Amino acid sequence: MNQNNEGWFARLTRLDPPLLMGLLMVSGLGLTVLYSASQQNMDLVWGQGMRLGLGFAIMLTLAQLPPRYFRLWSPWIYLGGIVLLLAVMVFGDISKGAQRWLDLGVVRFQPSEIMKLAVPMMMGWFFAEKPLPPRWLHLLGGALITAIPFILIAEQPDLGTALVVGSAGAFALFLAGLSWMIMLGLALLLGAAIPLFWTFIMHDYQRQRVLTFLDPETDPLGTGYHIIQSKIAIGSGGIYGKGWLNGTQSHLDFLPEGSTDFIFAAFLEEFGLVGGCLLLIIYFFIVARALYMASRAPDTYTRLLAGSLTLIFFLYAFVNTGMVSGLLPVVGLPLPLFSYGGTSLVTIMAGFGMLMSIYSHRRTLTR
């Protein structure tokens, strides 16, 4: 496609208009549902709007930077993230039984969020000049890059973020051309390691989440309460929903975390199956468009980075909708651009900024 046909907006901002439109639609729907799920709490809506504004500003800023800077910074961002994770183990704030936060006085943040970007950046940097598909020695190197932050984050404990970081490394290996036989062997190895993972890595509350997923009715007023109420909210919405501002499960506080992890259930209660399908179609469009943009990346580094960032976004949406529907265990991952919260939202938008940078600079990279 000729650059002149891309439109003045894309040339001026280096943003992809179709992808930007999809992100704006999801963000707008998220604010609409948050207003209802929070019982019309405008402070919450304004706070989320400010976070979205910050996220879009970061996306716009990163889109202007040539991808060579991302490649140059990759090992330093990764090493800095590892140092911050080690600092969390020593100096981190403890909240709700987990040690995940660093309080620097001016700002309080989760260093684990950095690794959602740092791991795919480092994996792309590591495999950029190596023959593909990767050889066994290189596979071990990639596995080590992924395993170090995975273990540090899982020890906080934050299994949800650890799984995202581990998946980011797995996505990069998959996109690097890992053979199906090796992937099958690794899957069998992981399956065999489940008893060890269950015994030595997972905490009691994490094991309980898995048991609750298998049979939530065993403790309907305790550990199974969240998912039972979520299913009630989804089922009561029916085909067309109860209408905006008419959700009873969230408004009467039966639905826990109705504005954060379980906001998808609040959305389905008010907009029904039809609204839920439309939202999933928008998410599918975002992922499809982002994968197309990743496929146009001109070199190994940008292709692995763009593809991994896209699949991380897909993982967020897939896991959240699955856990809210009772199809997956509850792991505490938000619905991207929809759930109330700031840190993961900014991380996701930064990833889209890098993706748009790669796509808009693709011609200069091939010269």
N, C-alpha and C positions, 0 to 999 in steps of 0.2 A: 504494500500500500504506500502510495506517495505521501511524503511528510506533509505536503500542502493540503492533503485531504483529511488530515487528522483534526482540523479545526483550531481556531485561534485560542480557545480556552485551554486545550491540552498543551499547545505550544507555550502558552504564557505561564501556566501553573505547573506543568509536568504531571498533572493528575489525569487519570483515565476516567472520562465522563461516565461510561456505563458502570464501572466499579464504584465510583463515587456516589452515583445515584442509588445503587443498592445499599451502600453503607448508610446513607442519609435516611432511606426508607426504614431500615431496621431501627436506627437510632430514634427516629420520630415516633415509631410505634412503641418503642421501649419507654419513652417519656410519657406517652399517652396512658399506657397500662400502669406505669409507676404512680401516676397521679391518682388512679383509682385504687390500686393495691395498697398504697400508703394512706388511704382514707383522706385523699385530697390534701395531703401535706405538701404545701408549696415550697417549704424549705428544702425538703428532700428532692423535689423536682428541680429546683434551681441549682442545688448542689450537683445533681447528676448532669444538668445542662452545662455547668461550668467544667466538669470533668470531660464531657464530650467535646466542648470547645477546645480545651487543652489538648485532647487527643488528636483532633483534626488539625490543630496548629502544628503539633509535632509531626504528623503525617506530611503536611505541606512542606515543612522545613526539610525533612529527610528526603523528600522527593526531589529536591533541588540538588542534592549532593551526588556527584558521580559515584558509581558503585566501587571504584578503585579505593575510595576512602574506607568503605565498609571492610574490604578485604585487608587493607593495611591495619585497621584497628582490631580485627577479629581476635588475634591471640591475646592482645592486651585487655580487651573487654572480658574475654573468657577468664584470664588469670585474675583480673580484678574481681570478677564475680566469685571465684573460688576463695579469694582472700576474705571477701565480705561474708561468705557462708561460714568460714572458719571463725570469723569475728562474732557471728551470731551465736555459735556454740559457747563462746566465752562471755560475751557482753550482752547478748540479746535479751530483749524484754520477754517475759513469760506472760502469756495471756490465754486463758481457757485451757491450761495444761500444756500449751505448746510454746516453744521458744523459736519464733519465726521473725521477729521484728528487730530492727536496729533503730534506736532513737538517738539522732545526732543533735537534738535540741531544736534546731530550725525545722527539721523534717524527720518524719518517722516512716520507714518503708520496709518492704520485704525484699531482701537481696535475691531470694529465690526467683522472683519475677524476672530479674536480669537474665537468668540462665535460660529462660524460654527463647530469648533472642541469641544469647551468647553461644549456646550449644549448636544450633544450625549454622551460625556464622563460622564457628570453629571447625565444624565438620566439613563445610564447603572449602575453607582455607586448607585443611589437611589433605583433602582429596583433589585439590585444584590441579596439581601438577603430576598426579600419579596415574598410572594406567587404569582404565576401567574396562570391565568390572574389577573391583578391588581384589587383591590377593590376600592370602590368609594373614600375613604379617600386618598388612594395612587394615584388615578387618579388626585385628586385635587392638591396633592403635585407635581406631574409631570407637571400639567398645570401651576402651579406657577413658577416652574423652567424655563419653556419655555416663559411664559408671560412677566417676568421682562425684559430680554434682548430684546424681541420683541418690547415692548413699547419704551424702551430707544433708540433703533436703528431707529424705525419708526419716532421718534420725531426729528431726526437729520436734515432733513428727508432722509431716505434711504430705501424706501419700498422694493426694490429688495432684499437687504441683509436681511431685517426683515422677508420677506417671506421665505427665505432659512432657517433662524434660527428657525422660527416657524414650518416649515416643518420638520426640524431635530427632534424637539420634538415630532411631530405627528408620524413620522416614528418609533421612539423608542416605543411609545405607541402601535402602530400597531404590531410591532414585539414582544411586550410583551404579545400579545394574547388578545388584546382588542376585545370584542365581536362585531359582526356585528350590533347588535341592538343598542349598545352604540354608535358605529361609526355613524350609521344613525341618532341617536338623536343629536349627536354633529354637524353633517352636517346640520341638520335642524335648530339648534340653531345658527350656523354661518350664515346660509342663512337669518335668521330673523334679525341678527345683521348688515347685509349689509347697510341698511339705516343709522344706527348710525355711522358705519365705514366711509361711504361716507361723512357724514355731519361733523363729529368731528375729524376724524383721518387723512383723506386724504387731501393733499394740492391741490391748484387750478391746478397746472401743472400735478398732478397725475390724477385728475378727467379728465383733458383734454386728457390725454393719453388713457383713457378708451373710451371716446367719439370718439377720432380719430380712435381707433381700430374698432369701430362699423361702422364708415363711414369716411375713410381717405380723400375722395374726397371733403368733405366740406371745407377743407382748404389745397388745393394741394401745395401751395407755403409756407405754414407755418407749422403747427403741423403735417400735413399729408405727408409732403415732404419725410421724411425718409423712411416710409413704401412703398410709391408709387415708389420711385427710387429703393428700394430693390426688389420689385416685377418685375420691368422692367429688372433689372440685371438678376434675376433668369430666367425670360421668354426668354430673349435674348440668354441665354446659350443653350437652346434647349436640345436635347438628348445627344450630345457628347461635347458640349461646344465650345467656340471660340479658345481654346488652351491657354497654359501657356504664360503669358506676353501679351496676346491679349485682355484682358478685357477692354472695353471702358468706362463703367459706373464708375469704380473705378479710372482708369487712367485719365479721364477727370474731376474728382472730382464731378460727379453727385451723386455718392453714398457716403453719409456722414458716418463717422466712419467706413470706409471700411477696416481698419486694426484692429479694436477693436470689438465693438458689432455686426457689420454687415459684418464680414469677411466671414461668411458662404455664403452670397449672392455673394461676390466677387469670392469665390471658385466655386459656381455653374455656374457663368457666364463663367468661363474659362474651367471647366471640365464637365459641363452639368449634366443631370439627372443621367447618368451612374456613374460619379465621386461622386455625392452626395450620391447615394445608397451605393457605396463602403465605403465611410466615415462613414455612419450610421451603416453599418455592423460591422466596426471596433469598433465603440462605443458600439454596442450591445454585441460584444464579450467581451469587457472589463467589462461591467456591469454583464454579465452572469458568467464570470469567478470569479469576485469579490463576487457575491452572492453565488457561490459554495463554495468559501473559507470561507465566513461568516457562511455558514451552517455547516462547520466542526468545528466551535468554540466550546470549551468544556463546557463553563459555561454561565450563564445569562449575566454577565457583558460584556464579549468579544463578545457574539452573538449579543447583542443589539448595541454595539459600531460598530462592523464590518458591520452589516446590515445597520445601519443608515448612516454611511459614504459612503457606496456604493450607497444608494438611493439619497444622496445629489448630488453625481456626476451625476447620471441619471437625476436629476431635472435640473441641469445646462444645460446639453445637450438638454433635452426636451424643456425647456422654451426658450432657445436661438434659436433653429431651428424653433420653433413655432412662435416666435415673428418676426423673419426675414422673414418668409413665410406669415405673415399676419394672422396666425391662433390664435395668442395670443397677448395681449397688450404688448407694449414695456415697459420693466421694468429694462433694463440696466444690465442684467446678461451676462457675457462673455461666449463664447463657450470654454469649458475647454480644456486646453493645446493647444489651437488653436488661440484664440484672443490675441492680444498684450496686455501685462500688467503683473504685478509682484505679487501683494499681494494675489489675489485669486489663482494664479497658485501655489505659495508656500504653501498655505493652503491646496489645493487639494492634492499636493504631500505628505505633512505631513500626511494627512488622509490615503493615500495608504501605507505610511511607517508603520503606526499603524496596518493596515489591514494585511500587510505581516508579521509583528511581531506576530500577533495573530495566523496566519496560520502556521508559521514556529515553533512556540513554543507550538503548540497545544498538543503534547505528554507530555511535561513536566508539563503542567497544570493539567493533569489528574492523575498524580502520587501522 
